[in-house]
Amino acid sequence: MREPGAHGPAHAGHAALVHGEAVPRQRVDALLTAVPARDHETRPEVPARAERQRRRWATQVVVTDELARRTCAERGLAPPDEVSPIRVLAVAGTDVADLGSIVAASLAHSPAARALLAELEREQEVPETAVRDYYDRNPDRFLTPEALRQGVDAFGGAAPEHFLPYERAREGIARELRRVAGQRAFFDWLDRARAGVVYAAGYEHPGDPSHPDHEHRH
């Protein structure tokens, strides 16, 4: 969302407004300093565009942190002490694939975002029927180590003894389904929370089609 007009002096130097309150550009700059540019973003032929997109990407991470802080406070979750954390944990490639680069980096950057995600996961109720259905639909995931060594086909010719019993698999399945449901709840929360954000020019979402450098990279 592009900011629709000039701001008063009180908002000078901000990257975004969250429900009318300024998020300073210094928080974006601190994150950019903490996260080195990727190799393809430092090639001589694309430095200006890449740096603009890096700034927009970093703005999304900082805004997500700010939104998570506010939501944690509303929910009574203990907020982190730091106002502008610059310690960024490593972001696993699998997390980027599962969550998208912005959300994965936000969780690595923001203790508040991690606390909120953990709370949302705890809130998820996974019905027993869903756990059993997952077990029944994915027999290849529950072959015993011996069956795997023997090359047993989970979908043809396998005997009951080739599978981990449901009672032993149940807890792990429920935990995984709860994790996935928690991630969906986090995405839903973030979509709703972003509705109250207005970005300064040059700090828009990287995928915002209203600026010429936009790219759809979450």
ChimeraX commands (.cxc) that place a marker at each C-alpha (Angstrom):
marker #1 position 0.00,0.00,0.00 radius 0.5
marker #1 position 1.53,3.35,-1.00 radius 0.5
marker #1 position 1.26,6.25,1.37 radius 0.5
marker #1 position -1.46,8.57,0.03 radius 0.5
marker #1 position 0.07,11.98,0.43 radius 0.5
marker #1 position 2.45,14.10,2.43 radius 0.5
marker #1 position 2.98,13.59,6.14 radius 0.5
marker #1 position 3.44,16.20,8.80 radius 0.5
marker #1 position 6.82,16.92,10.38 radius 0.5
marker #1 position 6.07,14.51,13.22 radius 0.5
marker #1 position 6.31,11.63,10.73 radius 0.5
marker #1 position 9.48,12.73,8.95 radius 0.5
marker #1 position 12.01,9.92,8.62 radius 0.5
marker #1 position 9.58,7.05,9.00 radius 0.5
marker #1 position 9.39,3.91,6.88 radius 0.5
marker #1 position 5.76,3.12,7.65 radius 0.5
marker #1 position 2.82,4.13,9.77 radius 0.5
marker #1 position 1.21,1.41,11.87 radius 0.5
marker #1 position -2.24,2.61,12.84 radius 0.5
marker #1 position -0.92,6.16,12.52 radius 0.5
marker #1 position 2.24,5.62,14.58 radius 0.5
marker #1 position 5.61,5.97,12.88 radius 0.5
marker #1 position 8.06,3.11,12.44 radius 0.5
marker #1 position 11.47,4.87,12.15 radius 0.5
marker #1 position 13.63,4.27,9.13 radius 0.5
marker #1 position 16.52,3.59,11.51 radius 0.5
marker #1 position 14.96,0.22,12.36 radius 0.5
marker #1 position 15.03,-0.74,8.68 radius 0.5
marker #1 position 18.61,0.48,8.34 radius 0.5
marker #1 position 19.66,-1.58,11.37 radius 0.5
marker #1 position 18.21,-4.74,9.85 radius 0.5
marker #1 position 19.87,-4.07,6.49 radius 0.5
marker #1 position 23.19,-3.73,8.30 radius 0.5
marker #1 position 22.63,-7.00,10.16 radius 0.5
marker #1 position 21.60,-9.01,7.07 radius 0.5
marker #1 position 24.21,-9.06,4.28 radius 0.5
marker #1 position 23.05,-8.77,0.70 radius 0.5
marker #1 position 22.78,-11.99,-1.26 radius 0.5
marker #1 position 25.28,-12.62,-4.03 radius 0.5
marker #1 position 22.93,-11.78,-6.90 radius 0.5
marker #1 position 21.99,-8.50,-5.18 radius 0.5
marker #1 position 25.58,-7.25,-5.32 radius 0.5
marker #1 position 26.21,-7.75,-9.05 radius 0.5
marker #1 position 27.33,-4.44,-10.65 radius 0.5
marker #1 position 24.50,-4.38,-13.18 radius 0.5
marker #1 position 21.67,-4.45,-10.61 radius 0.5
marker #1 position 22.82,-2.66,-7.44 radius 0.5
marker #1 position 20.31,0.21,-7.35 radius 0.5
marker #1 position 17.22,-1.92,-8.01 radius 0.5
marker #1 position 18.43,-4.69,-5.71 radius 0.5
marker #1 position 19.11,-2.26,-2.88 radius 0.5
marker #1 position 15.67,-0.68,-3.27 radius 0.5
marker #1 position 14.08,-4.11,-3.08 radius 0.5
marker #1 position 16.22,-5.05,-0.09 radius 0.5
marker #1 position 15.00,-1.96,1.71 radius 0.5
marker #1 position 11.39,-2.83,0.94 radius 0.5
marker #1 position 11.92,-6.42,2.02 radius 0.5
marker #1 position 13.55,-5.27,5.28 radius 0.5
marker #1 position 10.65,-2.89,5.88 radius 0.5
marker #1 position 8.23,-5.84,5.76 radius 0.5
marker #1 position 10.32,-7.70,8.34 radius 0.5
marker #1 position 10.48,-4.69,10.67 radius 0.5
marker #1 position 6.76,-3.96,10.26 radius 0.5
marker #1 position 5.94,-7.60,11.02 radius 0.5
marker #1 position 8.02,-7.30,14.17 radius 0.5
marker #1 position 6.14,-4.14,15.17 radius 0.5
marker #1 position 2.75,-5.73,14.52 radius 0.5
marker #1 position 3.75,-8.82,16.49 radius 0.5
marker #1 position 4.89,-6.69,19.44 radius 0.5
marker #1 position 1.53,-4.96,19.55 radius 0.5
marker #1 position -0.40,-8.22,19.29 radius 0.5
marker #1 position 1.71,-9.84,22.00 radius 0.5
marker #1 position 0.95,-6.88,24.26 radius 0.5
marker #1 position -2.78,-7.18,23.50 radius 0.5
marker #1 position -2.69,-10.90,24.31 radius 0.5
marker #1 position -0.68,-10.46,27.48 radius 0.5
marker #1 position 2.35,-12.30,26.10 radius 0.5
marker #1 position 5.65,-11.12,27.52 radius 0.5
marker #1 position 7.10,-8.68,24.97 radius 0.5
marker #1 position 10.83,-8.65,24.23 radius 0.5
marker #1 position 12.88,-5.97,25.96 radius 0.5
marker #1 position 14.59,-4.70,22.81 radius 0.5
marker #1 position 12.84,-2.02,20.78 radius 0.5
marker #1 position 14.92,-2.60,17.65 radius 0.5
marker #1 position 16.62,-5.99,17.71 radius 0.5
marker #1 position 19.47,-6.36,15.25 radius 0.5
marker #1 position 20.41,-9.94,16.05 radius 0.5
marker #1 position 19.13,-12.06,13.20 radius 0.5
marker #1 position 19.11,-15.82,13.52 radius 0.5
marker #1 position 20.01,-18.02,10.57 radius 0.5
marker #1 position 17.11,-18.64,8.20 radius 0.5
marker #1 position 16.92,-22.24,6.99 radius 0.5
marker #1 position 16.20,-22.86,3.33 radius 0.5
marker #1 position 13.35,-25.17,4.29 radius 0.5
marker #1 position 11.76,-22.34,6.28 radius 0.5
marker #1 position 11.92,-20.04,3.27 radius 0.5
marker #1 position 10.30,-22.74,1.14 radius 0.5
marker #1 position 7.55,-23.36,3.71 radius 0.5
marker #1 position 6.94,-19.81,4.93 radius 0.5
marker #1 position 8.29,-17.42,2.29 radius 0.5
marker #1 position 11.37,-15.26,2.76 radius 0.5
marker #1 position 9.64,-12.36,4.52 radius 0.5
marker #1 position 7.85,-14.46,7.13 radius 0.5
marker #1 position 10.87,-16.73,7.65 radius 0.5
marker #1 position 13.14,-13.73,8.17 radius 0.5
marker #1 position 10.56,-12.06,10.41 radius 0.5
marker #1 position 10.51,-15.10,12.68 radius 0.5
marker #1 position 14.31,-15.15,12.73 radius 0.5
marker #1 position 14.46,-11.40,13.49 radius 0.5
marker #1 position 11.58,-10.94,15.88 radius 0.5
marker #1 position 11.21,-12.59,19.30 radius 0.5
marker #1 position 7.67,-11.20,19.35 radius 0.5
marker #1 position 6.77,-12.92,16.09 radius 0.5
marker #1 position 8.15,-16.22,17.41 radius 0.5
marker #1 position 6.21,-15.82,20.65 radius 0.5
marker #1 position 3.02,-15.11,18.73 radius 0.5
marker #1 position 3.50,-18.07,16.40 radius 0.5
marker #1 position 4.09,-20.37,19.39 radius 0.5
marker #1 position 0.92,-19.08,21.03 radius 0.5
marker #1 position -1.10,-19.58,17.86 radius 0.5
marker #1 position 0.22,-23.13,17.57 radius 0.5
marker #1 position -0.82,-23.86,21.16 radius 0.5
marker #1 position -4.32,-22.63,20.38 radius 0.5
marker #1 position -4.87,-25.05,17.52 radius 0.5
marker #1 position -7.10,-28.03,18.19 radius 0.5
marker #1 position -6.39,-31.04,16.00 radius 0.5
marker #1 position -9.32,-33.51,15.87 radius 0.5
marker #1 position -8.53,-37.17,16.33 radius 0.5
marker #1 position -10.22,-37.83,12.98 radius 0.5
marker #1 position -7.72,-35.53,11.24 radius 0.5
marker #1 position -4.79,-37.33,12.84 radius 0.5
marker #1 position -6.13,-40.74,11.86 radius 0.5
marker #1 position -6.92,-39.57,8.35 radius 0.5
marker #1 position -3.35,-38.33,7.91 radius 0.5
marker #1 position -1.98,-41.66,9.10 radius 0.5
marker #1 position -4.24,-43.61,6.73 radius 0.5
marker #1 position -3.53,-41.42,3.70 radius 0.5
marker #1 position 0.25,-41.38,4.07 radius 0.5
marker #1 position 1.35,-44.97,4.75 radius 0.5
marker #1 position 4.75,-44.38,3.14 radius 0.5
marker #1 position 5.64,-42.01,5.99 radius 0.5
marker #1 position 5.15,-44.72,8.62 radius 0.5
marker #1 position 7.13,-47.65,7.28 radius 0.5
marker #1 position 9.44,-49.16,9.87 radius 0.5
marker #1 position 13.21,-48.82,9.36 radius 0.5
marker #1 position 13.37,-52.53,8.51 radius 0.5
marker #1 position 10.64,-52.17,5.89 radius 0.5
marker #1 position 12.50,-49.24,4.35 radius 0.5
marker #1 position 15.69,-51.29,4.17 radius 0.5
marker #1 position 13.76,-54.07,2.46 radius 0.5
marker #1 position 12.29,-51.67,-0.08 radius 0.5
marker #1 position 8.70,-52.48,0.92 radius 0.5
marker #1 position 6.08,-50.69,-1.16 radius 0.5
marker #1 position 3.77,-48.95,1.30 radius 0.5
marker #1 position 0.98,-48.82,-1.28 radius 0.5
marker #1 position 1.18,-52.41,-2.44 radius 0.5
marker #1 position 2.19,-55.66,-0.82 radius 0.5
marker #1 position 3.00,-54.23,2.60 radius 0.5
marker #1 position 1.87,-56.13,5.68 radius 0.5
marker #1 position 0.71,-54.53,8.97 radius 0.5
marker #1 position 4.02,-55.32,10.64 radius 0.5
marker #1 position 5.79,-53.11,8.09 radius 0.5
marker #1 position 4.21,-49.97,9.59 radius 0.5
marker #1 position 4.70,-48.03,12.78 radius 0.5
marker #1 position 1.51,-48.59,14.81 radius 0.5
marker #1 position -0.91,-45.68,14.87 radius 0.5
marker #1 position -0.60,-45.36,18.65 radius 0.5
marker #1 position 3.14,-44.68,18.30 radius 0.5
marker #1 position 2.73,-42.31,15.34 radius 0.5
marker #1 position -0.19,-40.35,16.69 radius 0.5
marker #1 position 1.65,-37.79,18.84 radius 0.5
marker #1 position 4.07,-36.83,16.08 radius 0.5
marker #1 position 1.28,-36.44,13.55 radius 0.5
marker #1 position -0.78,-34.26,15.89 radius 0.5
marker #1 position 2.26,-32.10,16.60 radius 0.5
marker #1 position 2.94,-31.61,12.89 radius 0.5
marker #1 position -0.68,-30.83,12.06 radius 0.5
marker #1 position -0.77,-28.33,14.93 radius 0.5
marker #1 position 2.41,-26.69,13.63 radius 0.5
marker #1 position 0.97,-26.31,10.14 radius 0.5
marker #1 position -2.33,-24.99,11.48 radius 0.5
marker #1 position -0.40,-22.50,13.62 radius 0.5
marker #1 position 1.47,-21.26,10.57 radius 0.5
marker #1 position -1.80,-20.77,8.70 radius 0.5
marker #1 position -3.17,-18.83,11.67 radius 0.5
marker #1 position -0.02,-16.69,11.65 radius 0.5
marker #1 position -0.44,-15.91,7.95 radius 0.5
marker #1 position -4.10,-15.01,8.53 radius 0.5
marker #1 position -3.15,-12.77,11.45 radius 0.5
marker #1 position -0.46,-11.02,9.40 radius 0.5
marker #1 position -2.82,-10.38,6.48 radius 0.5
marker #1 position -5.33,-8.77,8.83 radius 0.5
marker #1 position -2.72,-6.82,10.79 radius 0.5
marker #1 position -1.14,-5.33,7.66 radius 0.5
marker #1 position -4.43,-3.65,6.80 radius 0.5
marker #1 position -3.54,-0.89,9.26 radius 0.5
marker #1 position -0.12,-0.18,7.70 radius 0.5
marker #1 position 0.71,2.69,5.34 radius 0.5
marker #1 position 4.18,2.69,3.78 radius 0.5
marker #1 position 6.36,5.68,2.96 radius 0.5
marker #1 position 7.47,6.08,-0.66 radius 0.5
marker #1 position 10.39,3.76,-1.30 radius 0.5
marker #1 position 9.40,1.40,1.52 radius 0.5
marker #1 position 6.43,-0.32,-0.12 radius 0.5
marker #1 position 5.96,-4.08,-0.22 radius 0.5
marker #1 position 8.45,-5.65,-2.68 radius 0.5
marker #1 position 5.51,-7.13,-4.60 radius 0.5
marker #1 position 3.47,-3.92,-4.75 radius 0.5
marker #1 position 2.72,-3.43,-8.49 radius 0.5
marker #1 position 2.45,0.34,-8.01 radius 0.5
marker #1 position 6.24,0.73,-7.97 radius 0.5
marker #1 position 8.44,-0.15,-10.98 radius 0.5
marker #1 position 10.80,-2.56,-9.20 radius 0.5
marker #1 position 8.07,-4.79,-7.81 radius 0.5
marker #1 position 8.58,-8.53,-7.69 radius 0.5
marker #1 position 6.41,-11.22,-6.14 radius 0.5
marker #1 position 8.84,-12.69,-3.64 radius 0.5
marker #1 position 7.47,-13.64,-0.22 radius 0.5
marker link #1:1,2 radius 0.2
marker link #1:2,3 radius 0.2
marker link #1:3,4 radius 0.2
marker link #1:4,5 radius 0.2
marker link #1:5,6 radius 0.2
marker link #1:6,7 radius 0.2
marker link #1:7,8 radius 0.2
marker link #1:8,9 radius 0.2
marker link #1:9,10 radius 0.2
marker link #1:10,11 radius 0.2
marker link #1:11,12 radius 0.2
marker link #1:12,13 radius 0.2
marker link #1:13,14 radius 0.2
marker link #1:14,15 radius 0.2
marker link #1:15,16 radius 0.2
marker link #1:16,17 radius 0.2
marker link #1:17,18 radius 0.2
marker link #1:18,19 radius 0.2
marker link #1:19,20 radius 0.2
marker link #1:20,21 radius 0.2
marker link #1:21,22 radius 0.2
marker link #1:22,23 radius 0.2
marker link #1:23,24 radius 0.2
marker link #1:24,25 radius 0.2
marker link #1:25,26 radius 0.2
marker link #1:26,27 radius 0.2
marker link #1:27,28 radius 0.2
marker link #1:28,29 radius 0.2
marker link #1:29,30 radius 0.2
marker link #1:30,31 radius 0.2
marker link #1:31,32 radius 0.2
marker link #1:32,33 radius 0.2
marker link #1:33,34 radius 0.2
marker link #1:34,35 radius 0.2
marker link #1:35,36 radius 0.2
marker link #1:36,37 radius 0.2
marker link #1:37,38 radius 0.2
marker link #1:38,39 radius 0.2
marker link #1:39,40 radius 0.2
marker link #1:40,41 radius 0.2
marker link #1:41,42 radius 0.2
marker link #1:42,43 radius 0.2
marker link #1:43,44 radius 0.2
marker link #1:44,45 radius 0.2
marker link #1:45,46 radius 0.2
marker link #1:46,47 radius 0.2
marker link #1:47,48 radius 0.2
marker link #1:48,49 radius 0.2
marker link #1:49,50 radius 0.2
marker link #1:50,51 radius 0.2
marker link #1:51,52 radius 0.2
marker link #1:52,53 radius 0.2
marker link #1:53,54 radius 0.2
marker link #1:54,55 radius 0.2
marker link #1:55,56 radius 0.2
marker link #1:56,57 radius 0.2
marker link #1:57,58 radius 0.2
marker link #1:58,59 radius 0.2
marker link #1:59,60 radius 0.2
marker link #1:60,61 radius 0.2
marker link #1:61,62 radius 0.2
marker link #1:62,63 radius 0.2
marker link #1:63,64 radius 0.2
marker link #1:64,65 radius 0.2
marker link #1:65,66 radius 0.2
marker link #1:66,67 radius 0.2
marker link #1:67,68 radius 0.2
marker link #1:68,69 radius 0.2
marker link #1:69,70 radius 0.2
marker link #1:70,71 radius 0.2
marker link #1:71,72 radius 0.2
marker link #1:72,73 radius 0.2
marker link #1:73,74 radius 0.2
marker link #1:74,75 radius 0.2
marker link #1:75,76 radius 0.2
marker link #1:76,77 radius 0.2
marker link #1:77,78 radius 0.2
marker link #1:78,79 radius 0.2
marker link #1:79,80 radius 0.2
marker link #1:80,81 radius 0.2
marker link #1:81,82 radius 0.2
marker link #1:82,83 radius 0.2
marker link #1:83,84 radius 0.2
marker link #1:84,85 radius 0.2
marker link #1:85,86 radius 0.2
marker link #1:86,87 radius 0.2
marker link #1:87,88 radius 0.2
marker link #1:88,89 radius 0.2
marker link #1:89,90 radius 0.2
marker link #1:90,91 radius 0.2
marker link #1:91,92 radius 0.2
marker link #1:92,93 radius 0.2
marker link #1:93,94 radius 0.2
marker link #1:94,95 radius 0.2
marker link #1:95,96 radius 0.2
marker link #1:96,97 radius 0.2
marker link #1:97,98 radius 0.2
marker link #1:98,99 radius 0.2
marker link #1:99,100 radius 0.2
marker link #1:100,101 radius 0.2
marker link #1:101,102 radius 0.2
marker link #1:102,103 radius 0.2
marker link #1:103,104 radius 0.2
marker link #1:104,105 radius 0.2
marker link #1:105,106 radius 0.2
marker link #1:106,107 radius 0.2
marker link #1:107,108 radius 0.2
marker link #1:108,109 radius 0.2
marker link #1:109,110 radius 0.2
marker link #1:110,111 radius 0.2
marker link #1:111,112 radius 0.2
marker link #1:112,113 radius 0.2
marker link #1:113,114 radius 0.2
marker link #1:114,115 radius 0.2
marker link #1:115,116 radius 0.2
marker link #1:116,117 radius 0.2
marker link #1:117,118 radius 0.2
marker link #1:118,119 radius 0.2
marker link #1:119,120 radius 0.2
marker link #1:120,121 radius 0.2
marker link #1:121,122 radius 0.2
marker link #1:122,123 radius 0.2
marker link #1:123,124 radius 0.2
marker link #1:124,125 radius 0.2
marker link #1:125,126 radius 0.2
marker link #1:126,127 radius 0.2
marker link #1:127,128 radius 0.2
marker link #1:128,129 radius 0.2
marker link #1:129,130 radius 0.2
marker link #1:130,131 radius 0.2
marker link #1:131,132 radius 0.2
marker link #1:132,133 radius 0.2
marker link #1:133,134 radius 0.2
marker link #1:134,135 radius 0.2
marker link #1:135,136 radius 0.2
marker link #1:136,137 radius 0.2
marker link #1:137,138 radius 0.2
marker link #1:138,139 radius 0.2
marker link #1:139,140 radius 0.2
marker link #1:140,141 radius 0.2
marker link #1:141,142 radius 0.2
marker link #1:142,143 radius 0.2
marker link #1:143,144 radius 0.2
marker link #1:144,145 radius 0.2
marker link #1:145,146 radius 0.2
marker link #1:146,147 radius 0.2
marker link #1:147,148 radius 0.2
marker link #1:148,149 radius 0.2
marker link #1:149,150 radius 0.2
marker link #1:150,151 radius 0.2
marker link #1:151,152 radius 0.2
marker link #1:152,153 radius 0.2
marker link #1:153,154 radius 0.2
marker link #1:154,155 radius 0.2
marker link #1:155,156 radius 0.2
marker link #1:156,157 radius 0.2
marker link #1:157,158 radius 0.2
marker link #1:158,159 radius 0.2
marker link #1:159,160 radius 0.2
marker link #1:160,161 radius 0.2
marker link #1:161,162 radius 0.2
marker link #1:162,163 radius 0.2
marker link #1:163,164 radius 0.2
marker link #1:164,165 radius 0.2
marker link #1:165,166 radius 0.2
marker link #1:166,167 radius 0.2
marker link #1:167,168 radius 0.2
marker link #1:168,169 radius 0.2
marker link #1:169,170 radius 0.2
marker link #1:170,171 radius 0.2
marker link #1:171,172 radius 0.2
marker link #1:172,173 radius 0.2
marker link #1:173,174 radius 0.2
marker link #1:174,175 radius 0.2
marker link #1:175,176 radius 0.2
marker link #1:176,177 radius 0.2
marker link #1:177,178 radius 0.2
marker link #1:178,179 radius 0.2
marker link #1:179,180 radius 0.2
marker link #1:180,181 radius 0.2
marker link #1:181,182 radius 0.2
marker link #1:182,183 radius 0.2
marker link #1:183,184 radius 0.2
marker link #1:184,185 radius 0.2
marker link #1:185,186 radius 0.2
marker link #1:186,187 radius 0.2
marker link #1:187,188 radius 0.2
marker link #1:188,189 radius 0.2
marker link #1:189,190 radius 0.2
marker link #1:190,191 radius 0.2
marker link #1:191,192 radius 0.2
marker link #1:192,193 radius 0.2
marker link #1:193,194 radius 0.2
marker link #1:194,195 radius 0.2
marker link #1:195,196 radius 0.2
marker link #1:196,197 radius 0.2
marker link #1:197,198 radius 0.2
marker link #1:198,199 radius 0.2
marker link #1:199,200 radius 0.2
marker link #1:200,201 radius 0.2
marker link #1:201,202 radius 0.2
marker link #1:202,203 radius 0.2
marker link #1:203,204 radius 0.2
marker link #1:204,205 radius 0.2
marker link #1:205,206 radius 0.2
marker link #1:206,207 radius 0.2
marker link #1:207,208 radius 0.2
marker link #1:208,209 radius 0.2
marker link #1:209,210 radius 0.2
marker link #1:210,211 radius 0.2
marker link #1:211,212 radius 0.2
marker link #1:212,213 radius 0.2
marker link #1:213,214 radius 0.2
marker link #1:214,215 radius 0.2
marker link #1:215,216 radius 0.2
marker link #1:216,217 radius 0.2
marker link #1:217,218 radius 0.2
view
